[in-house]
């Protein structure tokens, strides 16, 4: 057994275990700007960030996913394609993201294969991890190669416990945002870093994890729904 898979089996995440063995059925929704229910989901994200960091969220990514149980939102995240536009995380970098991908992995990449994750929020332990895992599988099905996001200590710890290998591109420093940094409350006290993830590698390792593999097999219809929404966002 390889070292990553071995660490996964010896140090499973309690939150991941609880989320993947939940009894109530999961439902997901994908919402673009102007879609019914979008405002409700934005309010959920804003509420979680304000409670956790005293932050005022003023920007939401174009494509938002929600994870619900029995009609109650449990987690949310947003995605943005790099095709034809700059990403929020690129404010923290000295060069465009595609340059970093080529430097880290030794091969050129079309910006249409890159997406950014943000607005990650959860109200119950384990649910934001569950939605992240569903999104990773959906990104793979949609043909996305790499995912970039800013992750504080808590998020980085959750990703490591899932067994995913990522690359750190640099520190996500508040000064890069100028006056807008004050909107984020205490968020930057968590020392966020700009993280680059190889989606294909993540799926390969995830399939070796008994809980993640079980989640992906059980929720394949939800993953397919999310993948369709991602394909439309890439267009």
N, C-alpha and C positions, 0 to 999 in steps of 0.2 A: 504494500500500500504506500502511495506517495506521501510525502511529509504533510502537505496541506490537508489531504483527506484524513490522515491519521489525527491531526490536531482537531479537525472537526468532530470526529467520533469521541475523542477524549474530553473535549471541552464544548459540549453543546450549549446553545443559548437557551436559557429558561424562557425568555420572551418568545423566541422562535418556536420552541416546543409548544407553548400555550397557543400561539396563533395558528399553527398548522394543525392542531388537534381541536380547534373550536367546533362547537356543536351547531350553532346557528348558521344557516347558509350565508355565504358571502355574495354580495352583488357589487358590480362596478358600473361606473358611468363615465363617459368621456364628454367633456363640455368645452366648446369653443366660445369665443366672445359673442355675446348676444343670445346664447342658447338658454332656454328655460332652465332654471335651477343653478345657473352659473353664479348669480349673486349670493345664493345661499352657501355655495361652496367657498366662495371668496371670503364670506363672513366667518366661516369655520376656520379657514387658514389664518385670517387676521386675529381671531380670538386666541388661537393656540400660540401664535408668535407673541402676542401681547402678554399673555399669561406667563410665558416662559422667559421672555427677555425684556418686556416693556417696550417691544418694538411696534412701530406703526407701518404695516405693510401697505405700500402704495402701488406696487407693480405685481401683476400676476402673469405667469407665462401663458402663451396663446392656447395651449392644450392642457386642460386640467383633468386629472383622474380622481374619482372618489371611490372609496371603499366603504360599503355600508353593511350593517347587519340589522335586520328587522326595521328598516327605514331610517336608521340613525347613522349619520356619518361618523366613521371611526378614524379615517385617515384620508389624506389628500396629497397629491404631488402634481407638479407641472412639468411640461416638456416644451422645448423650443428647438426647431431645426436650425442648423448653421447655414443652410443653403441661402445664399443671397443676403445675408445679414450678419451683423456682429452679435456675439453672445454676451450676456451679463458678465460671465466669468472672465471674459477676455479683457475686462477693465483691469484685472489683477496681473495680467501677463504683459511682457514686453514685446512679444511677437504673436501673430495670429495662432489660433489653436492648431490648424493643420500643420504648421511648422513643428510644433511640439510633438504631434503624432509621428511625423516622419523621423524626428530625432530619437524618440523613445522606442519606436518599433521598426525603424529602418525601411519604411516603405511609404510612398506618397498616398494621399487619401483625398477623395473628393469631399467637399464640405457637405454635400448631401448625405454622406454617411455618418455625419457627426450630429449629435443632439446634446442639449443641455438639460439637466434636471434641476428643479428648484421648487420652492413653495412646499417642501416636504413637511407634513404636519400630522400628528396623531394624538388622539385623546385617550387612548387605552394602550398600555404597554404591549408591544409586539405587532400592533396593527400597521404602523408605518413601515416596519420591516417587511411585513407580509405584502403590502402594496408595492414596495420597492422590488421585491422578488418577482411579483407578477409582471411589473413593468420591464424588468430585465429580460424575462422570457419573451415578452411581447416585442421588445426592441429587436431581439434576435430574429424572431419570425418576420418582422417587417424589413429586415435587411440592413439594420443600423449596425455599424461596426464599433463605434466608440461613443462613450458617454462621459461628459464632463460636469462637474458640480463642485460647489464649495461645501466642505464638510467640517463641522466642529469636532471636538474630542468625542462627544457622545455618538455621533453618526459614524465616525471612523471606527470606534470600538465595535459598533454593531456590524459594520461591514467585515471587519476582521473575524468576528465570531461566526460569520456565515462562511468564512473560508475564501473570500474573494481577494485576489491579488490586484492591487491598483498601483498607479504611479502618482507620486506627488510632484506637481508642476511648480509649486511655489506657495508662498503664504498669501492668504486672502486678507489683505490689509485694508483697514477702514479708511486710511488716508487716500486710497485710490478713488473713493467715492466723493471726495470733497465734502461739501456741506450736507449731502444726503446721508453721510455716515451717522448723523445724530438720529435718524429715523429708526435705526436698528437697535436702540437701547443697549442692553448688555451683551448682545449676540457675539460681538468680536472678542469678548473676554474668554470665549471658548476656543480661541486660537484656531479659527478655521483655515483650512488649506484647500488649494485648488487640486482636485483629484481627477485623474483620467483613468477610465476603466475600459478594458477590452471586453466587449460584450460576448464575443464567441468564447473567450477564455473563461469568463464568468459562468456561462451556461455549462461548459464542460465540467468545471469544478462543482457547480451546483447539482448536477446529476449524480455526483458521487456522494452527496449528502443525503442520508435517508429521509430527513424531514423535508428538505427543499425539493428533492425529487418527488416525494409523495404529494407535496403541495402543487407542483407543476402538473403532475398527471391528473390530480383530482379537479383542478381548476382550469383545464385546457380550454373549455368553452369561453371562460372569462378572458383568458390570455388571447384567444383568437379575436375577440371583440376589441380589445385594446390594440392589438396589432393592426387591425383595419383602420382604426383612428389614427395611428402613427403614420401609416402609409399615406393617408390623406394629408396629414400635416407636412409631409415631405414634398408634396407636389408644388 
